[in-house]
Amino acid sequence: MESSASIPTTSNRGLGRLLQSLGPGIMTAAAAVGGSHLVASTKAGAIYGWHLAALILLVNLFKYPFFRAGVQYTVGSGKSLVEGYANLGKPYLYTFFALCSISGVINTAALLLFSASLLSYFIPFQLSIGILSALILITCLLILFAGQYKALDGLSKLIMAVLTLSTFLAVAIAAGGSDTVVKTVETPSPWHLAAIGFIVVTMGWMPAPIEISSLSSMWLKTQSKQMEVTPKSALFDFNVGYIGTALLAVVFLSLGALVLNGTGTDIAKSGTGFTHQLIGLYASTIGEWSRYLIAVIAFFCIFGSTITVIDGYSRVLAEGVRLFKKEGEQQNEHRYFKVWMLAISALALSIILFWASALLPMLNFAMIMAFITTPFFALLNYILVTRTPLPKALTMGVKLKSLSILGLIYLFGFLAVFVWWKWFL
């Protein structure tokens, strides 16, 4: 007879199922921690020290119910958020499709350029940014075409594990060596009109644009075809990914605050320039050995975002085309998805090769659009999840509804302040 120790308990089996269900939430985290964390959070700490830590946590809190709504709607209805937008009316679907088309190409181009710049740290010979971008893009496509969802799922978990461990290690090192950082400049306050532009970009991409919830919805729908997905497992996966990204945002802010803040260093405006600056300053402050540690963190961070963005935007755009043509779901997977993956990749690489000088203005445009559209996508997600009959485990309770209303007031309020500052001040 087997001993009791060899027989798994119900709780152990339950925990095992929950851990096995991790996927879409982790992929969403991998997509989110690119520009918003490595650049926006770290730069917030570098410029303003710890002043914006509470704001970053607050933004994550107020956006929580709207990202969560994507999980609730998809698991409860069996449909993606894109299908939900289509059910609200064609204008919603057309608007969503147009915004995702622009964001998908621009974000992919920016992340490819970013990844290529960081990859140059590890190559002992000189290669152009265009060639490095093409190599990274080919690697992403080979992984996605070879394994599709399963490959992305496994890679995202590996990237997030390495990223989390190495980032916490870097913060611990920075905290231990913070006494050696000479503070020569007083930390400015972010609570003035001149800082609104920076705060807007940070909020729009923290932890990610709301449209990323539609990517998570598509991944969740794909996962449900391969394994049993329950409300408990889906929400567990989402919470692990979302709460993890919120904590990582504060950790990256800590890097900027501990290493760059108060040193009098002129902060580079571009994301790639800022990352190289951060790596170089780490090497000079903590030791040359740390250069490659920070470079590895940065590269994993951006590469993970690149591959998940290519996959995710391709899925939602393919879903949009399928809904326009009113075709079956098989058409999405076998025809449109791969076509969109190649189209987004080709257009993104073309921007890098032929319009690299225009990429920064395009990226700024995408960031501002992300901020402006965030309250409206948040409202759409709220409408979908509150008007759709869902199982009790997936309905919004009083506390979550209250948080949603506060979040909408917060997001639309900041949008009004931005419009006033940008066009009427």
C-alpha positions in Angstrom: 0.0 0.0 0.0 1.3 3.5 -0.9 2.2 5.8 2.0 0.1 8.9 2.4 3.1 11.0 1.5 3.1 9.6 -2.0 -0.5 10.5 -2.7 -1.0 14.1 -3.8 -3.6 16.0 -1.8 -6.5 17.8 -3.3 -4.9 21.2 -2.4 -1.6 20.2 -4.1 -3.5 19.1 -7.2 -5.4 22.4 -7.2 -2.2 24.4 -6.9 -0.7 22.4 -9.7 -3.6 23.2 -12.0 -3.4 26.9 -11.1 0.4 27.0 -11.9 -0.2 25.0 -15.1 -2.8 27.6 -16.1 -0.3 30.4 -16.0 0.0 31.8 -19.6 -2.0 34.7 -20.9 -1.4 36.8 -17.8 2.3 36.2 -18.0 2.3 37.0 -21.7 0.5 40.2 -21.0 3.1 41.0 -18.3 5.9 40.3 -20.9 4.2 42.7 -23.3 3.8 45.4 -20.6 7.2 45.5 -19.1 9.0 46.9 -22.2 8.8 50.6 -22.7 6.6 51.4 -19.8 8.8 49.8 -17.2 12.4 49.9 -18.4 12.0 53.4 -19.9 9.1 55.2 -18.2 9.4 53.8 -14.7 13.2 54.0 -14.6 13.2 57.5 -16.0 10.6 58.6 -13.5 12.9 57.5 -10.7 15.9 59.1 -12.4 14.3 62.5 -12.8 11.9 62.7 -9.8 13.2 60.2 -7.4 10.5 58.5 -5.3 7.9 61.2 -6.0 6.0 59.3 -8.6 6.0 55.9 -6.9 2.5 56.4 -5.5 1.2 57.7 -8.8 2.5 54.6 -10.6 0.8 52.3 -8.1 -2.4 54.3 -8.3 -2.5 54.1 -12.1 -2.0 50.3 -11.9 -4.8 50.1 -9.3 -7.3 52.2 -11.3 -6.6 50.3 -14.5 -6.9 46.9 -12.8 -10.7 46.4 -13.2 -10.6 47.2 -16.9 -7.8 44.8 -17.7 -9.5 42.2 -15.5 -12.8 42.8 -17.5 -11.1 41.2 -20.5 -10.6 38.0 -18.6 -14.1 38.1 -17.1 -15.7 38.7 -20.4 -13.7 36.0 -22.4 -14.1 33.2 -19.8 -17.7 34.0 -19.1 -18.9 34.4 -22.6 -16.4 32.3 -24.6 -15.8 35.3 -26.9 -12.9 37.7 -27.3 -13.0 41.4 -26.4 -12.8 42.1 -30.2 -16.0 40.2 -30.7 -17.5 42.1 -27.8 -16.6 45.4 -29.5 -18.2 44.2 -32.7 -21.4 43.3 -30.9 -21.6 46.9 -29.6 -21.6 48.1 -33.2 -19.4 48.3 -36.3 -18.1 51.9 -35.4 -16.5 50.5 -32.2 -14.8 47.7 -34.2 -13.6 50.0 -36.9 -12.1 52.5 -34.4 -10.5 49.7 -32.5 -9.1 48.1 -35.6 -7.6 51.4 -36.9 -5.9 52.2 -33.5 -4.5 48.7 -33.2 -3.1 48.8 -36.8 -1.2 52.0 -36.0 -0.1 50.9 -32.6 0.9 47.4 -33.7 3.3 48.6 -36.4 4.8 51.6 -34.5 5.2 49.7 -31.3 6.8 46.7 -33.1 9.2 49.0 -34.9 10.2 50.8 -31.7 10.7 47.5 -29.8 12.8 46.0 -32.6 15.0 49.1 -32.7 15.3 49.0 -29.0 16.2 45.3 -28.9 18.7 45.7 -31.7 20.4 48.5 -29.8 20.7 46.3 -26.7 21.8 43.2 -28.7 24.8 45.2 -29.9 26.2 44.9 -26.4 26.7 41.2 -26.8 28.1 41.1 -30.3 31.9 41.3 -30.6 31.8 42.7 -34.1 30.1 45.7 -35.8 26.6 45.2 -37.4 24.2 47.9 -38.4 21.0 48.4 -36.5 19.0 47.4 -39.5 20.7 44.0 -39.7 20.4 43.4 -36.0 16.7 44.4 -36.1 16.2 41.9 -39.0 17.9 39.2 -37.1 15.7 39.7 -34.0 12.6 39.9 -36.2 13.5 36.6 -37.9 14.1 35.0 -34.5 10.7 36.1 -33.3 8.9 34.9 -36.4 10.7 31.5 -36.4 9.7 31.0 -32.7 6.1 32.0 -33.4 5.6 30.1 -36.6 7.3 27.0 -35.2 5.4 26.8 -31.9 2.8 29.6 -32.0 0.9 29.8 -28.7 2.8 27.1 -26.9 6.2 28.5 -27.8 5.2 32.0 -26.8 3.7 30.7 -23.5 6.9 28.9 -22.5 9.2 31.7 -23.6 7.2 34.4 -21.8 7.4 32.4 -18.5 11.2 32.0 -18.9 11.7 35.7 -19.8 9.6 36.9 -16.9 11.4 34.6 -14.4 14.9 35.7 -15.6 13.7 39.4 -15.7 12.2 39.3 -12.2 15.2 37.6 -10.5 17.8 39.8 -12.3 15.9 43.0 -11.6 15.5 42.3 -7.9 19.2 41.4 -7.8 20.1 44.7 -9.5 18.0 46.7 -7.1 19.7 44.9 -4.1 23.1 45.8 -5.5 22.1 49.4 -6.2 20.7 49.8 -2.7 23.9 48.4 -1.2 26.0 50.8 -3.3 23.7 53.8 -3.0 26.1 55.5 -0.6 28.7 55.7 -3.3 26.4 57.7 -5.6 27.2 61.4 -5.2 24.0 63.5 -5.1 24.8 66.9 -6.6 21.4 68.1 -7.8 18.2 68.6 -5.9 15.3 66.4 -7.0 12.7 68.4 -8.8 9.0 68.1 -8.0 6.7 66.5 -10.7 3.7 68.4 -9.4 3.8 71.3 -11.8 2.5 72.0 -15.4 5.8 71.4 -17.1 5.8 67.8 -16.0 2.3 67.0 -17.4 3.7 65.7 -20.7 6.0 63.2 -18.9 3.2 62.1 -16.5 0.8 61.6 -19.4 3.2 59.3 -21.3 3.9 57.4 -18.1 0.2 56.9 -17.3 -0.7 56.0 -20.8 1.8 53.1 -20.9 1.5 52.0 -17.3 1.3 49.1 -17.0 0.3 49.1 -20.7 -2.3 50.7 -23.0 -5.8 49.3 -22.3 -5.9 47.8 -25.8 -3.4 45.2 -24.5 -6.4 43.7 -22.7 -7.7 42.6 -26.1 -4.4 40.8 -26.7 -4.7 39.0 -23.4 -8.3 38.1 -24.3 -7.2 36.4 -27.6 -4.4 34.5 -25.8 -6.9 33.3 -23.2 -9.3 32.2 -25.9 -6.5 30.2 -27.6 -5.5 28.7 -24.2 -9.1 27.5 -23.6 -8.9 25.5 -26.8 -5.9 23.6 -25.5 -6.8 23.0 -21.8 -9.5 23.5 -19.3 -9.8 27.1 -18.2 -11.9 27.9 -15.1 -12.8 31.3 -13.7 -10.5 30.6 -10.8 -7.5 29.6 -12.9 -8.0 32.5 -15.4 -8.2 35.1 -12.6 -5.2 33.6 -10.8 -3.1 33.8 -13.9 -4.3 37.4 -14.6 -3.6 38.5 -11.0 -0.1 37.0 -10.9 0.8 38.8 -14.2 -0.8 42.1 -13.4 0.3 42.4 -9.8 3.8 41.3 -10.9 4.0 44.1 -13.5 2.9 46.7 -10.8 5.6 45.5 -8.4 8.2 45.5 -11.2 7.2 49.1 -12.1 8.2 50.2 -8.6 11.4 48.1 -8.8 12.4 49.8 -12.0 11.6 53.2 -10.5 13.9 52.2 -7.6 16.7 51.6 -10.1 16.4 55.1 -11.5 16.0 56.7 -8.0 19.0 54.8 -6.5 21.4 55.1 -9.5 20.6 58.2 -11.6 18.6 60.6 -9.4 20.4 63.6 -8.1 23.6 62.9 -10.0 23.2 65.9 -12.4 23.3 63.6 -15.4 21.5 64.9 -18.5 18.8 62.3 -19.1 18.6 61.0 -22.7 15.3 61.6 -24.4 15.1 58.5 -26.5 14.4 55.1 -25.0 17.5 53.5 -26.5 19.7 56.4 -25.5 18.4 56.3 -21.9 18.9 52.6 -21.6 22.5 52.8 -22.7 23.0 55.7 -20.3 21.6 53.7 -17.5 23.8 50.7 -18.3 26.9 52.9 -18.5 26.2 54.7 -15.2 25.7 51.4 -13.5 29.1 50.2 -14.7 30.7 53.4 -13.4 28.9 53.5 -10.1 28.7 49.8 -9.0 31.5 48.3 -11.1 32.2 47.4 -14.7 31.0 43.8 -14.0 27.5 45.1 -13.6 27.3 46.4 -17.2 26.3 43.0 -18.7 23.9 42.3 -15.8 21.9 45.4 -16.6 22.2 44.8 -20.3 20.8 41.3 -19.9 17.9 42.7 -17.9 17.1 45.3 -20.5 17.4 43.0 -23.5 15.1 40.3 -21.9 12.7 43.0 -21.0 12.5 44.4 -24.6 12.8 41.1 -26.4 9.9 39.7 -24.4 7.8 42.7 -25.3 8.7 42.5 -29.0 7.7 38.9 -29.5 4.5 39.1 -27.5 3.5 42.4 -29.3 4.0 40.8 -32.7 1.9 37.8 -31.8 -0.8 39.7 -29.9 -1.5 42.5 -32.4 -1.5 40.0 -35.2 -4.2 38.0 -33.4 -6.5 40.9 -32.7 -6.2 42.4 -36.2 -6.8 38.9 -37.7 -9.9 38.6 -35.5 -11.0 42.1 -36.7 -10.8 41.0 -40.3 -12.6 37.8 -39.6 -15.5 39.7 -37.9 -15.6 42.2 -40.8 -16.1 39.3 -43.2 -18.3 37.3 -40.8 -16.3 34.2 -41.3 -15.7 31.2 -39.0 -13.0 31.1 -36.3 -10.8 28.7 -38.3 -10.2 31.5 -40.9 -8.5 33.6 -38.2 -5.9 30.9 -37.2 -5.2 29.5 -40.7 -5.4 32.5 -43.0 -5.4 36.0 -41.4 -3.2 35.5 -38.4 0.0 34.6 -40.2 -0.7 37.2 -42.9 -1.0 39.9 -40.3 2.1 38.7 -38.5 4.2 39.0 -41.7 2.5 42.4 -42.6 3.2 44.0 -39.2 6.8 42.7 -39.2 7.5 43.9 -42.8 6.1 47.4 -42.1 7.9 47.7 -38.8 11.2 46.7 -40.4 10.6 49.1 -43.3 10.2 52.0 -40.8 13.6 51.1 -39.2 15.3 50.7 -42.6 13.9 53.7 -44.4 12.2 56.1 -41.9 14.3 55.6 -38.7 14.4 59.4 -38.1 10.6 59.5 -38.0 10.3 56.7 -35.5 10.6 58.8 -32.4 7.8 61.3 -33.5 5.6 58.2 -34.4 6.3 56.6 -31.1 5.4 59.8 -29.2 2.2 59.9 -31.3 1.4 56.3 -30.3 2.0 57.1 -26.6 -0.3 60.1 -26.7 -2.9 58.1 -28.5 -2.6 55.4 -25.9 -3.3 57.9 -23.2 -6.2 59.6 -25.0 -7.9 56.3 -25.9 -7.3 54.6 -22.5 -10.5 56.1 -20.8 -12.7 55.1 -23.8 -11.4 51.5 -24.0 -11.7 51.3 -20.2 -15.4 52.4 -20.5 -16.0 49.9 -23.3 -14.6 47.0 -21.2 -16.7 48.1 -18.3 -19.8 48.2 -20.4 -19.1 44.7 -21.8 -18.5 43.0 -18.5 -21.5 44.7 -16.7 -24.0 44.2 -19.5 -23.1 40.6 -20.3 -24.7 37.7 -18.3 -21.7 36.1 -16.6 -21.3 33.3 -14.0 -21.3 34.5 -10.4 -17.6 34.0 -10.0 -16.9 36.4 -12.9 -19.4 39.2 -12.1 -18.3 42.5 -10.8 -19.0 42.9 -7.1 -19.7 46.2 -5.3 -16.1 46.8 -4.5 -14.9 46.2 -8.0 -17.7 48.4 -9.5 -16.8 51.2 -7.1 -13.1 50.9 -8.1 -14.1 50.9 -11.8 -16.2 54.1 -11.3 -13.3 55.8 -9.4 -10.9 54.6 -12.2 -13.1 56.1 -14.9 -13.3 59.4 -13.1 -9.5 59.4 -12.6 -8.8 58.5 -16.3 -11.3 60.9 -17.8 -10.2 63.6 -15.3 -6.6 63.3 -16.3 -7.6 63.3 -20.0 -9.4 66.6 -19.4 -6.3 68.1 -17.7 -4.2 66.9 -20.6 -6.5 68.4 -23.3 -6.6 71.7 -21.3 -2.8 71.7 -21.0 -2.1 70.7 -24.6 -4.5 72.9 -26.5 -6.0 75.6 -24.3 -3.2 76.6 -21.9 
